[in-house]
Every structure is written in structure tokens, then in C-alpha cells.
Amino acid sequence: MPPERIVGLTGATLEWAPSVCHGCIWWQSRNGRDLNKARWIDKAEGEWGAWGGVYRDDDGRVLGTMQHGPAALFPRAAELPAGPPSDDAMLITCAYLVDRSSPWVLQSLFLAAIGEAKDKGAKALETFAFRYTEGESSHERFELHKTIFPRDFLADFGFQTVRTAGRVELARLDLGGLEPVAEGRRTHVLRLVREAFQPAPVPQRP
């Protein structure tokens, strides 16, 4: 029987994530301060539970991860332009795609985060967005910056702007009455993400 596509990110499953994620404390600490990640994990799981998701294929290979939880668990968010996030929202801090040929993983992780936020009783989901100029590559939009998401990508999920600081935004998705919105946009969002990562066609010889 194949494993679940998305499992919770915890201290036990962190070892499955890309190695760059293992010791990263960027979101967990304020600028210039150190932090013991093992202690942070104990606190996060004691107060909240899983603090993200890990996406695996049918063979158990990890294709991507996402980190999220109450904004209070991620002090760095208060220091970012357009912050701080709202106290009543679950915050998505970052995502890491392992396989560029599987862009729908990011969409699936977002949809799973929406479901978890509702299950945990959060009133909204928030994350930081960036307004890219037209013509930016998919590498720039989805791979180079893993802690901030394209504004138009979030808009297709229904995220609205809370405040802006230059080209950075705090984006919010209110969860009341969300089901018809999210389901109605699922196919549209998946198509947009796949098109963004689809390589240009190879010219055919005459």
C-alpha cells in the first residue's frame, strides 16, 4: 500500500526533508540571535502539533516540504517588511521543492495547509508575497526564493493583501466559507503552476 502523499512535518519526519532544512532556524529566531532547534521543535509540537507537511510520491521519495504554524512560533515574521502577521492566522513560512518536474507539489502543500488551518480552528492563513514583474522566469518565481511566494500565484487561491512594503506583501486567506472557493479554483491553479514550470517546446526540424 503506497504511503500517504502528505504527512506532517515533525521532529521525527524532519530527517526526510532536504538537508538544508534540518538545522535551519531562520524563521524560528530573530535577526542575530541563535536558537536550539530541538527545543523549538518540542515547544512547537507540544503547543500545536506538526509544523508543516512533507510530500512523498508512491515510492516514498520526498518531492517537497512546507513549514507552517502559529505566527508566534516564527519570530522572524515580525521583522519582515509588510509584517507582522496576524495573531488569528496560521502562517506559511517557506516551501522547498525537490523535483522541478513536479510543480503540482507546491499546490498540493498549499491545499493541505488550508485544510490543516481549518482543522486547527485558525481564522485565516497568511504568508508573505512578492509582486514579480512580467516575464520573470519560473526559476526566479518558484525556486530561487523559498520563503516568499509570487503574489499572482497566491491570488489564485483567494489570498488578499493585508499590507504592503515596496514589492513585498502580507497576504491573507480568510477561511470562512472557503470550501467552494478552494475547490472551484483547484483545476485552474494546478494548470497555472504546471504551465509556469513547463519547458519551452523543442523546435522541430522541417
Backbone as a chain_set.jsonl record, in Angstrom:
{"seq": "MPPERIVGLTGATLEWAPSVCHGCIWWQSRNGRDLNKARWIDKAEGEWGAWGGVYRDDDGRVLGTMQHGPAALFPRAAELPAGPPSDDAMLITCAYLVDRSSPWVLQSLFLAAIGEAKDKGAKALETFAFRYTEGESSHERFELHKTIFPRDFLADFGFQTVRTAGRVELARLDLGGLEPVAEGRRTHVLRLVREAFQPAPVPQRP", "coords": {"N": [[0.845, -1.193, 0.0], [0.693, 2.186, -0.953], [2.419, 4.997, 0.58], [0.979, 7.77, 2.456], [0.397, 10.76, 0.629], [0.971, 13.33, 1.717], [2.465, 13.977, 4.731], [2.694, 14.946, 8.192], [5.061, 17.479, 9.113], [7.457, 16.957, 11.434], [9.575, 16.511, 14.352], [10.31, 13.869, 14.012], [9.896, 13.327, 11.285], [11.443, 15.194, 10.055], [13.939, 14.377, 9.22], [13.468, 13.299, 6.75], [13.184, 15.462, 5.114], [14.755, 17.85, 2.828], [18.293, 18.272, 3.31], [19.09, 20.887, 3.838], [17.072, 21.932, 5.337], [17.253, 20.8, 7.83], [18.784, 21.936, 9.992], [18.014, 24.536, 9.862], [17.131, 27.664, 11.188], [16.043, 30.053, 10.554], [13.458, 31.248, 10.396], [12.605, 30.691, 12.938], [14.052, 32.203, 14.702], [14.967, 35.474, 15.887], [16.551, 38.199, 14.142], [20.039, 37.916, 14.23], [20.133, 36.356, 16.497], [20.734, 33.271, 18.205], [19.448, 29.873, 18.345], [18.155, 26.89, 19.795], [17.226, 24.31, 17.882], [16.082, 21.807, 18.391], [14.842, 22.158, 20.874], [12.995, 24.083, 20.105], [11.409, 22.57, 18.378], [10.254, 20.717, 20.18], [8.694, 22.491, 21.684], [6.997, 23.533, 19.676], [5.603, 21.235, 18.801], [4.402, 20.472, 21.149], [2.652, 22.58, 21.643], [1.228, 22.893, 19.284], [1.412, 20.792, 17.395], [2.146, 18.929, 14.405], [4.273, 20.895, 12.342], [4.172, 21.609, 9.708], [4.328, 20.19, 6.365], [5.194, 17.189, 4.561], [5.716, 16.097, 1.37], [5.385, 13.096, -0.353], [6.11, 10.725, -2.974], [4.605, 7.79, -4.527], [6.541, 5.899, -4.069], [7.686, 6.684, -1.774], [9.551, 8.677, -1.985], [10.706, 11.909, -1.232], [9.258, 14.851, -2.43], [8.792, 17.465, -1.846], [8.582, 20.03, 0.713], [6.868, 21.885, 3.287], [6.677, 24.538, 5.639], [4.773, 25.552, 8.412], [2.599, 27.183, 10.805], [1.389, 28.59, 13.961], [1.828, 32.128, 14.041], [3.281, 33.05, 16.219], [5.221, 31.155, 16.68], [7.213, 31.75, 14.93], [9.294, 34.066, 15.137], [10.799, 35.67, 13.362], [9.076, 36.569, 11.428], [7.856, 38.858, 12.365], [9.689, 40.793, 11.909], [9.902, 41.218, 9.224], [9.445, 43.08, 6.124], [6.217, 44.465, 5.594], [5.158, 42.94, 7.616], [3.819, 42.716, 11.011], [2.565, 39.258, 10.937], [-0.898, 38.236, 11.473], [-2.44, 37.529, 14.647], [-4.511, 35.685, 14.655], [-4.137, 33.948, 12.609], [-2.833, 31.112, 10.781], [0.499, 30.76, 9.805], [2.22, 30.416, 6.782], [5.507, 29.772, 6.211], [7.641, 28.938, 4.519], [8.6, 26.986, 1.617], [9.892, 24.075, 0.005], [10.811, 22.769, -2.988], [11.779, 19.72, -4.206], [11.886, 18.374, -6.61], [11.897, 19.683, -9.71], [10.343, 18.935, -11.835], [7.893, 18.325, -10.872], [5.746, 20.348, -10.283], [3.182, 20.592, -9.224], [3.315, 19.78, -6.652], [3.763, 21.93, -4.904], [1.314, 23.272, -5.043], [-0.331, 21.282, -3.945], [0.69, 21.125, -1.341], [-0.011, 23.651, -0.395], [-2.825, 23.442, -0.476], [-3.17, 21.402, 1.398], [-2.243, 22.726, 3.67], [-4.197, 24.686, 3.94], [-6.384, 23.07, 4.61], [-5.465, 22.021, 7.057], [-5.239, 24.333, 8.603], [-7.926, 25.051, 8.859], [-8.844, 22.788, 10.25], [-7.482, 23.122, 12.649], [-8.701, 25.301, 13.677], [-7.945, 27.888, 13.001], [-8.523, 31.238, 11.95], [-7.687, 32.24, 9.581], [-5.281, 31.996, 6.873], [-1.993, 33.008, 6.417], [0.731, 34.471, 4.565], [3.888, 35.55, 3.184], [4.244, 37.594, 0.325], [5.437, 38.364, -3.011], [5.563, 40.824, -5.499], [6.207, 40.088, -8.584], [7.758, 41.248, -11.602], [6.413, 41.302, -14.939], [7.253, 38.571, -16.991], [9.253, 37.381, -15.504], [11.275, 34.517, -14.793], [10.329, 31.049, -14.204], [12.108, 29.862, -12.492], [13.071, 32.035, -10.971], [10.674, 32.827, -9.759], [9.624, 30.617, -8.353], [11.663, 28.966, -7.342], [14.142, 30.203, -6.613], [13.599, 31.928, -4.45], [12.532, 30.742, -1.536], [11.103, 31.438, 0.634], [9.181, 33.262, 0.199], [6.328, 34.01, -1.748], [5.021, 34.076, -5.145], [2.873, 36.796, -5.872], [0.683, 36.656, -7.666], [0.307, 33.924, -7.878], [-0.588, 33.27, -5.29], [-2.94, 34.753, -5.312], [-4.623, 33.249, -6.903], [-5.475, 31.309, -5.196], [-7.14, 32.723, -3.627], [-6.055, 34.509, -1.8], [-5.782, 37.665, -0.171], [-4.469, 41.024, -0.081], [-2.988, 42.227, 2.872], [-1.209, 44.206, 3.877], [1.344, 46.289, 2.423], [4.856, 46.628, 1.583], [6.905, 48.199, -0.28], [7.624, 45.967, -2.825], [6.903, 43.76, -1.461], [4.411, 41.846, 0.189], [2.036, 41.173, 2.795], [-0.022, 38.524, 2.691], [-3.374, 37.282, 2.911], [-5.662, 34.662, 3.542], [-8.856, 34.341, 4.268], [-10.719, 31.978, 6.105], [-13.412, 31.426, 6.425], [-16.244, 29.994, 4.965], [-14.758, 28.79, 2.919], [-14.681, 26.433, 1.368], [-16.164, 26.197, -1.236], [-14.736, 28.063, -2.71], [-12.003, 27.241, -2.728], [-12.188, 24.653, -3.912], [-13.323, 25.268, -6.355], [-11.272, 26.589, -7.605], [-9.234, 24.804, -7.847], [-8.498, 23.228, -10.192], [-7.828, 25.284, -11.939], [-5.666, 26.568, -10.637], [-3.793, 24.471, -10.557], [-3.3, 24.136, -13.297], [-2.082, 26.618, -13.919], [0.279, 26.486, -12.379], [1.563, 24.244, -13.482], [1.944, 25.163, -16.101], [3.719, 27.235, -15.611], [6.066, 25.916, -15.013], [6.535, 24.341, -17.176], [8.708, 23.265, -19.688], [10.014, 25.103, -22.51], [8.805, 24.327, -25.828], [10.624, 22.079, -27.925], [12.082, 23.068, -30.942], [10.947, 21.705, -34.013], [12.482, 19.915, -36.661], [12.141, 20.782, -40.11]], "CA": [[0.0, 0.0, 0.0], [1.564, 3.361, -1.024], [2.314, 5.891, 1.737], [0.22, 8.983, 2.262], [1.124, 11.75, -0.151], [1.468, 14.384, 2.587], [2.489, 13.653, 6.157], [3.078, 16.095, 8.979], [6.474, 17.756, 9.371], [7.712, 16.887, 12.872], [10.952, 16.142, 14.645], [10.553, 12.521, 13.506], [9.91, 13.308, 9.819], [12.363, 16.21, 9.552], [15.068, 13.726, 8.565], [13.099, 13.04, 5.363], [13.237, 16.718, 4.379], [16.084, 18.19, 2.306], [19.243, 18.512, 4.392], [19.164, 22.313, 4.147], [16.013, 22.245, 6.296], [17.446, 20.122, 9.111], [19.244, 22.82, 11.053], [17.639, 25.921, 9.57], [16.344, 28.326, 12.242], [15.856, 31.43, 10.094], [12.132, 31.735, 10.813], [12.402, 30.448, 14.365], [14.861, 33.108, 15.52], [15.047, 36.875, 15.468], [17.808, 38.538, 13.478], [21.216, 37.997, 15.07], [20.038, 35.525, 17.696], [20.841, 31.837, 17.999], [18.316, 29.132, 18.897], [18.262, 25.442, 19.786], [16.072, 23.873, 17.096], [15.437, 20.669, 19.048], [13.928, 22.709, 21.882], [11.9, 24.725, 19.392], [10.53, 21.506, 17.883], [9.484, 20.23, 21.325], [7.706, 23.511, 22.017], [6.023, 23.614, 18.591], [4.756, 20.049, 18.779], [3.605, 20.464, 22.366], [1.614, 23.61, 21.588], [0.497, 22.947, 18.015], [1.431, 19.533, 16.654], [3.005, 19.015, 13.221], [4.509, 22.286, 11.98], [4.336, 21.677, 8.268], [3.983, 18.98, 5.637], [6.181, 16.564, 3.694], [5.045, 15.44, 0.241], [6.124, 11.956, -0.874], [5.45, 10.02, -4.059], [4.17, 6.441, -4.166], [7.701, 5.123, -3.638], [8.194, 7.25, -0.534], [10.555, 9.699, -2.259], [10.235, 13.24, -0.878], [9.255, 15.783, -3.547], [8.726, 18.844, -1.37], [8.179, 20.258, 2.098], [6.369, 23.213, 3.619], [6.666, 24.816, 7.07], [3.718, 26.482, 8.804], [2.129, 27.083, 12.183], [1.021, 29.899, 14.512], [2.858, 33.143, 13.804], [4.103, 33.207, 17.418], [6.334, 30.205, 16.615], [8.183, 32.213, 13.946], [9.539, 35.475, 15.464], [11.375, 36.437, 12.266], [7.992, 37.146, 10.631], [7.544, 40.187, 12.884], [10.729, 41.719, 11.463], [9.906, 41.328, 7.77], [8.615, 44.124, 5.52], [4.784, 44.154, 5.5], [4.721, 42.234, 8.817], [3.824, 41.311, 11.407], [1.345, 38.51, 10.631], [-1.99, 38.374, 12.429], [-2.458, 36.528, 15.714], [-5.56, 34.683, 14.457], [-3.864, 33.211, 11.375], [-1.72, 30.187, 10.644], [1.456, 31.36, 8.888], [3.102, 29.601, 5.944], [6.776, 30.496, 6.191], [8.522, 28.581, 3.413], [8.385, 25.696, 0.954], [11.081, 23.622, -0.722], [10.515, 21.766, -3.997], [12.953, 18.91, -4.506], [11.847, 17.944, -8.009], [11.338, 20.751, -10.532], [9.4, 18.369, -12.794], [6.632, 18.051, -10.17], [5.35, 21.634, -9.694], [1.91, 20.498, -8.514], [3.589, 19.513, -5.241], [3.564, 23.169, -4.158], [-0.126, 23.491, -4.948], [-0.88, 20.294, -3.01], [1.09, 21.515, 0.006], [-0.854, 24.783, -0.02], [-4.174, 22.955, -0.199], [-3.109, 20.676, 2.669], [-2.111, 23.73, 4.731], [-5.527, 25.284, 4.111], [-7.188, 22.116, 5.357], [-4.994, 21.923, 8.439], [-5.599, 25.567, 9.294], [-9.342, 24.944, 9.218], [-8.986, 21.766, 11.285], [-6.933, 23.634, 13.9], [-9.524, 26.406, 14.15], [-7.42, 29.204, 12.632], [-9.486, 32.033, 11.189], [-7.119, 32.594, 8.282], [-3.951, 31.548, 6.528], [-1.231, 34.15, 5.922], [2.09, 34.236, 4.103], [4.465, 36.729, 2.563], [4.18, 37.542, -1.134], [6.273, 39.31, -3.745], [4.992, 41.178, -6.796], [7.215, 39.98, -9.631], [7.448, 41.919, -12.855], [6.025, 40.391, -16.007], [8.359, 37.956, -17.707], [10.212, 36.704, -14.627], [11.332, 33.083, -15.046], [9.788, 30.179, -13.157], [13.183, 29.661, -11.504], [13.05, 33.2, -10.097], [9.403, 32.942, -9.054], [9.269, 29.478, -7.512], [12.796, 28.193, -6.822], [15.209, 30.997, -6.025], [13.147, 32.414, -3.15], [11.684, 29.691, -0.969], [10.417, 31.95, 1.822], [8.217, 34.276, -0.219], [5.634, 33.384, -2.86], [4.517, 35.025, -6.127], [1.576, 37.358, -5.499], [-0.381, 36.17, -8.533], [0.073, 32.522, -7.513], [-1.439, 33.276, -4.093], [-4.252, 35.312, -5.651], [-5.455, 32.192, -7.465], [-6.06, 30.583, -4.071], [-8.056, 33.622, -2.94], [-5.371, 35.374, -0.841], [-5.939, 39.101, -0.331], [-3.388, 41.801, 0.511], [-3.222, 42.864, 4.169], [-0.431, 45.442, 3.809], [2.476, 46.204, 1.508], [6.083, 47.371, 1.857], [7.571, 48.042, -1.562], [7.035, 44.874, -3.619], [6.575, 42.676, -0.538], [3.076, 41.941, 0.764], [1.488, 40.137, 3.666], [-1.247, 38.066, 2.03], [-4.243, 36.58, 3.857], [-6.809, 33.908, 3.043], [-9.835, 34.093, 5.326], [-11.166, 30.601, 5.931], [-14.856, 31.29, 6.49], [-16.883, 29.716, 3.685], [-13.692, 28.602, 1.955], [-14.753, 25.224, 0.556], [-16.465, 26.355, -2.65], [-13.703, 28.859, -3.366], [-10.807, 26.436, -2.955], [-12.466, 23.586, -4.844], [-13.581, 25.838, -7.662], [-10.029, 27.084, -8.177], [-8.2, 23.762, -7.821], [-8.024, 22.904, -11.532], [-7.21, 26.492, -12.503], [-4.363, 26.769, -10.014], [-2.894, 23.404, -11.0], [-2.901, 24.435, -14.675], [-1.148, 27.74, -13.903], [1.573, 26.047, -11.844], [2.2, 23.365, -14.46], [2.386, 25.982, -17.23], [4.87, 28.034, -15.193], [7.265, 25.078, -14.975], [6.656, 23.552, -18.385], [9.795, 23.766, -20.538], [9.625, 25.553, -23.847], [8.848, 23.216, -26.788], [11.828, 21.96, -28.767], [11.719, 23.267, -32.362], [11.015, 20.509, -34.855], [13.101, 20.111, -37.975], [11.163, 20.655, -41.208]], "C": [[0.887, 1.251, 0.0], [1.383, 4.254, 0.187], [1.429, 7.082, 1.422], [1.06, 9.987, 1.492], [1.746, 12.817, 0.748], [1.354, 13.938, 4.035], [2.986, 14.883, 6.905], [4.586, 16.226, 9.129], [6.66, 17.854, 10.88], [9.2, 16.6, 13.094], [11.3, 14.783, 14.079], [10.673, 12.486, 11.987], [10.859, 14.34, 9.223], [13.535, 15.582, 8.806], [14.762, 13.376, 7.115], [13.257, 14.282, 4.494], [14.634, 16.945, 3.803], [17.018, 18.613, 3.432], [19.335, 19.978, 4.784], [18.143, 22.716, 5.204], [16.323, 21.748, 7.71], [17.827, 21.067, 10.239], [18.828, 24.262, 10.881], [16.76, 26.488, 10.69], [16.031, 29.764, 11.855], [14.531, 32.005, 10.577], [11.936, 31.647, 12.318], [13.116, 31.446, 15.26], [14.771, 34.538, 14.997], [16.436, 37.153, 14.9], [18.954, 38.661, 14.487], [21.188, 37.145, 16.314], [20.105, 34.048, 17.331], [19.662, 31.145, 18.682], [18.595, 27.645, 18.798], [17.034, 24.878, 19.077], [15.347, 22.694, 17.742], [14.458, 21.144, 20.116], [12.741, 23.388, 21.226], [10.906, 23.679, 18.893], [9.662, 20.96, 19.007], [8.369, 21.211, 21.689], [6.601, 23.557, 20.959], [5.064, 22.431, 18.614], [3.897, 19.959, 20.03], [2.437, 21.433, 22.309], [0.708, 23.49, 20.373], [0.36, 21.592, 17.335], [2.409, 19.646, 15.495], [3.09, 20.458, 12.752], [4.846, 22.432, 10.493], [3.933, 20.373, 7.623], [5.146, 18.505, 4.789], [5.435, 15.793, 2.619], [5.945, 14.324, -0.291], [5.369, 11.337, -2.039], [5.117, 8.594, -3.612], [5.313, 5.55, -3.689], [8.311, 5.654, -2.346], [9.247, 8.321, -0.733], [9.981, 11.086, -1.968], [10.37, 14.172, -2.083], [9.191, 17.241, -3.093], [8.294, 18.906, 0.084], [7.647, 21.68, 2.249], [6.351, 23.352, 5.134], [5.565, 25.822, 7.381], [3.302, 26.227, 10.25], [1.711, 28.458, 12.679], [2.164, 30.895, 14.341], [3.797, 33.299, 15.004], [5.298, 32.252, 17.428], [7.465, 30.701, 15.72], [8.466, 33.705, 14.145], [10.089, 36.302, 14.31], [10.286, 37.13, 11.44], [7.644, 38.557, 11.086], [8.527, 41.233, 12.385], [10.701, 41.978, 9.961], [9.097, 42.527, 7.292], [7.185, 43.613, 5.331], [4.276, 43.348, 6.687], [4.221, 43.225, 9.855], [2.555, 40.596, 10.952], [0.332, 38.635, 11.757], [-1.986, 37.235, 13.445], [-3.466, 35.409, 15.46], [-5.304, 33.792, 13.244], [-2.761, 32.178, 11.559], [-0.811, 30.732, 9.556], [2.209, 30.286, 8.106], [4.404, 30.37, 5.791], [7.616, 30.193, 4.957], [8.126, 27.232, 2.83], [9.63, 25.359, 0.156], [10.649, 22.519, -1.681], [11.799, 21.031, -4.352], [13.044, 18.629, -5.994], [11.147, 19.002, -8.848], [10.302, 20.235, -11.519], [8.049, 18.055, -12.159], [6.107, 19.315, -9.502], [4.038, 21.589, -8.935], [2.104, 20.181, -7.033], [3.341, 20.768, -4.41], [2.088, 23.468, -3.992], [-0.749, 22.543, -3.923], [-0.536, 20.645, -1.569], [0.276, 22.708, 0.491], [-2.261, 24.317, 0.336], [-4.22, 22.179, 1.115], [-3.01, 21.647, 3.839], [-3.44, 24.419, 4.997], [-6.412, 24.355, 4.941], [-6.772, 22.014, 6.807], [-5.361, 23.167, 9.234], [-7.053, 25.541, 9.734], [-9.537, 23.938, 10.341], [-8.506, 22.264, 12.649], [-7.703, 24.839, 14.425], [-8.967, 27.788, 13.864], [-8.459, 29.941, 11.792], [-8.99, 32.353, 9.789], [-5.765, 31.937, 8.101], [-3.222, 32.766, 5.962], [0.162, 33.71, 5.473], [2.595, 35.507, 3.452], [4.55, 36.532, 1.049], [5.101, 38.585, -1.738], [5.637, 39.556, -5.103], [6.116, 41.18, -7.837], [6.779, 40.75, -10.868], [7.129, 40.882, -13.919], [7.263, 39.856, -16.72], [9.409, 37.301, -16.839], [10.138, 35.196, -14.859], [10.699, 32.295, -13.903], [10.842, 29.892, -12.097], [13.19, 30.806, -10.496], [11.814, 33.19, -9.212], [9.186, 31.829, -8.036], [10.449, 28.771, -6.856], [13.825, 29.033, -6.087], [14.85, 31.476, -4.627], [12.139, 31.42, -2.582], [10.913, 30.16, 0.257], [9.437, 33.063, 1.479], [7.626, 33.797, -1.542], [5.121, 34.426, -3.851], [3.103, 35.492, -5.786], [0.449, 36.808, -6.364], [-0.705, 34.703, -8.259], [-0.848, 32.442, -6.299], [-2.836, 33.79, -4.406], [-5.174, 34.238, -6.21], [-6.029, 31.271, -6.396], [-7.088, 31.438, -3.328], [-7.407, 34.511, -1.9], [-5.582, 36.839, -1.198], [-4.8, 39.826, 0.387], [-3.815, 42.42, 1.841], [-2.502, 44.204, 4.217], [0.76, 45.206, 2.891], [3.659, 47.009, 2.038], [6.95, 47.209, 0.613], [6.871, 46.973, -2.375], [6.708, 43.647, -2.766], [5.182, 42.914, 0.051], [2.886, 40.869, 1.833], [0.133, 39.781, 3.078], [-2.04, 37.181, 2.98], [-5.388, 35.887, 3.119], [-7.734, 33.64, 4.216], [-10.525, 32.776, 5.067], [-12.673, 30.415, 6.036], [-15.457, 31.079, 5.116], [-15.892, 29.42, 2.572], [-13.956, 27.481, 0.958], [-15.096, 25.464, -0.91], [-15.415, 27.152, -3.401], [-12.506, 27.998, -3.716], [-11.061, 25.358, -4.001], [-12.68, 24.12, -6.244], [-12.317, 26.3, -8.359], [-8.977, 25.997, -8.348], [-7.625, 23.488, -9.206], [-7.289, 24.08, -12.151], [-5.816, 26.704, -11.938], [-3.368, 25.72, -10.491], [-2.398, 23.67, -12.414], [-1.864, 25.559, -14.709], [0.23, 27.314, -13.423], [2.295, 25.163, -12.849], [2.731, 24.168, -15.644], [3.634, 26.782, -16.872], [6.158, 27.231, -15.251], [7.491, 24.309, -16.262], [7.772, 24.095, -19.268], [9.282, 24.191, -21.899], [9.718, 24.395, -24.829], [10.124, 23.238, -27.625], [11.433, 22.137, -30.214], [11.908, 21.983, -33.164], [11.668, 20.829, -36.199], [12.052, 19.974, -39.066], [11.359, 19.347, -41.967]], "O": [[1.753, 1.376, 0.865], [0.301, 4.276, 0.774], [1.159, 7.371, 0.256], [2.276, 10.063, 1.67], [2.912, 13.173, 0.572], [0.277, 13.567, 4.501], [3.625, 15.758, 6.32], [5.301, 15.232, 9.254], [6.088, 18.731, 11.527], [9.972, 16.465, 12.144], [12.448, 14.546, 13.701], [11.46, 11.707, 11.448], [11.061, 14.36, 8.009], [14.068, 16.177, 7.87], [15.683, 13.177, 6.323], [13.441, 14.176, 3.281], [15.594, 16.307, 4.236], [16.585, 19.241, 4.399], [19.626, 20.289, 5.938], [18.32, 23.723, 5.89], [15.727, 22.219, 8.678], [17.251, 21.004, 11.325], [19.234, 25.125, 11.659], [15.773, 25.871, 11.088], [15.783, 30.603, 12.722], [14.485, 33.116, 11.105], [11.192, 32.433, 12.903], [12.82, 31.53, 16.452], [14.529, 34.769, 13.813], [17.381, 36.408, 15.162], [18.86, 39.403, 15.465], [22.121, 37.195, 17.115], [19.603, 33.627, 16.289], [18.963, 31.751, 19.495], [19.201, 27.186, 17.83], [15.924, 24.956, 19.604], [14.123, 22.596, 17.647], [13.365, 20.592, 20.248], [11.615, 23.293, 21.714], [9.695, 23.883, 18.976], [8.463, 20.757, 18.818], [7.241, 20.805, 21.967], [5.418, 23.612, 21.292], [3.854, 22.603, 18.464], [2.787, 19.429, 19.984], [1.365, 21.16, 22.85], [-0.443, 23.927, 20.409], [-0.686, 21.28, 16.766], [3.396, 20.376, 15.586], [2.088, 21.172, 12.763], [5.674, 23.249, 10.089], [3.274, 19.541, 8.247], [5.979, 19.299, 4.351], [4.612, 14.931, 2.927], [7.104, 14.555, -0.635], [4.142, 11.408, -2.098], [5.325, 8.239, -2.452], [5.085, 4.563, -2.99], [9.326, 5.142, -1.875], [9.791, 8.832, 0.245], [8.878, 11.401, -2.417], [11.44, 14.279, -2.683], [9.5, 18.148, -3.867], [7.717, 17.958, 0.618], [7.942, 22.558, 1.439], [6.044, 22.392, 5.841], [5.435, 26.833, 6.691], [3.616, 25.189, 10.831], [1.68, 29.406, 11.894], [3.333, 30.535, 14.481], [4.969, 33.639, 14.837], [6.286, 32.512, 18.115], [8.56, 30.139, 15.743], [7.935, 34.531, 13.401], [9.875, 37.514, 14.269], [10.542, 38.162, 10.821], [7.185, 39.369, 10.283], [8.237, 42.428, 12.43], [11.403, 42.865, 9.475], [8.164, 42.953, 7.973], [6.977, 42.461, 4.952], [3.076, 43.087, 6.772], [4.2, 44.432, 9.61], [1.569, 41.25, 10.616], [0.66, 39.083, 12.857], [-1.578, 36.116, 13.135], [-3.308, 34.305, 15.982], [-6.151, 32.974, 12.885], [-1.867, 32.349, 12.388], [-1.291, 31.126, 8.494], [2.769, 29.36, 8.692], [4.406, 31.497, 5.295], [8.241, 31.097, 4.403], [7.417, 26.446, 3.458], [10.338, 26.25, -0.313], [10.179, 21.465, -1.253], [12.787, 21.647, -4.751], [14.13, 18.642, -6.575], [9.939, 19.201, -8.716], [9.467, 21.005, -11.996], [7.148, 17.567, -12.842], [6.023, 19.364, -8.275], [3.788, 22.447, -8.089], [1.165, 20.299, -6.245], [2.768, 20.683, -3.324], [1.654, 23.874, -2.914], [-1.594, 22.952, -3.127], [-1.366, 20.486, -0.673], [-0.088, 22.77, 1.665], [-2.825, 24.752, 1.341], [-5.193, 22.281, 1.863], [-3.621, 21.423, 4.884], [-3.775, 24.706, 6.146], [-7.103, 24.797, 5.859], [-7.62, 21.929, 7.694], [-5.748, 23.074, 10.399], [-7.379, 25.956, 10.846], [-10.298, 24.187, 11.276], [-9.053, 21.879, 13.682], [-7.395, 25.348, 15.503], [-9.455, 28.771, 14.42], [-9.186, 29.324, 11.013], [-9.78, 32.698, 8.91], [-5.181, 31.397, 9.041], [-3.769, 33.478, 5.12], [0.694, 32.705, 5.946], [1.825, 36.433, 3.197], [4.882, 35.451, 0.564], [5.494, 39.551, -1.084], [5.22, 38.617, -5.78], [6.872, 42.145, -7.953], [5.587, 40.885, -11.145], [7.528, 39.723, -13.809], [8.198, 40.601, -17.012], [10.363, 36.722, -17.358], [9.057, 34.657, -15.097], [10.552, 32.796, -12.789], [10.508, 29.698, -10.928], [13.303, 30.569, -9.293], [11.903, 33.515, -8.028], [8.623, 32.07, -6.968], [10.248, 28.034, -5.891], [14.33, 28.619, -5.044], [15.683, 31.44, -3.721], [11.029, 31.283, -3.096], [10.161, 29.391, 0.855], [8.92, 33.733, 2.373], [8.344, 33.239, -2.372], [4.813, 35.549, -3.451], [2.24, 34.681, -5.45], [-0.633, 36.52, -5.852], [-1.855, 34.284, -8.391], [-1.781, 31.639, -6.278], [-3.814, 33.315, -3.828], [-6.387, 34.307, -6.012], [-6.973, 30.528, -6.664], [-7.826, 30.925, -2.488], [-8.113, 35.209, -1.172], [-5.564, 37.213, -2.371], [-4.235, 39.304, 1.348], [-4.866, 43.056, 1.933], [-3.103, 45.223, 4.556], [1.134, 44.065, 2.619], [3.496, 47.939, 2.828], [7.647, 46.206, 0.464], [5.663, 47.051, -2.598], [6.287, 42.617, -3.291], [4.821, 44.046, 0.372], [3.497, 39.802, 1.78], [-0.753, 40.629, 2.977], [-1.464, 36.423, 3.76], [-5.994, 36.446, 2.205], [-7.431, 32.804, 5.068], [-10.884, 32.478, 3.927], [-13.165, 29.323, 5.756], [-15.223, 31.869, 4.202], [-16.141, 29.754, 1.413], [-13.505, 27.56, -0.184], [-14.372, 24.971, -1.776], [-15.22, 26.945, -4.599], [-12.038, 28.009, -4.854], [-10.233, 25.163, -4.892], [-12.264, 23.494, -7.219], [-12.291, 26.396, -9.586], [-7.927, 26.249, -8.938], [-6.407, 23.51, -9.387], [-6.26, 23.908, -12.804], [-4.881, 26.99, -12.686], [-2.222, 26.047, -10.798], [-1.222, 23.461, -12.711], [-0.879, 25.47, -15.441], [1.241, 27.728, -13.99], [3.5, 25.308, -13.053], [3.826, 23.901, -16.14], [4.507, 26.988, -17.716], [7.225, 27.787, -15.508], [8.539, 23.685, -16.428], [7.777, 25.288, -19.57], [8.256, 23.707, -22.377], [10.609, 23.554, -24.698], [10.628, 24.303, -27.982], [10.539, 21.438, -30.691], [12.903, 21.274, -33.008], [11.428, 21.882, -36.788], [11.16, 19.133, -38.958], [10.63, 19.071, -42.919]]}, "num_chains": 1, "name": "protein.A"}
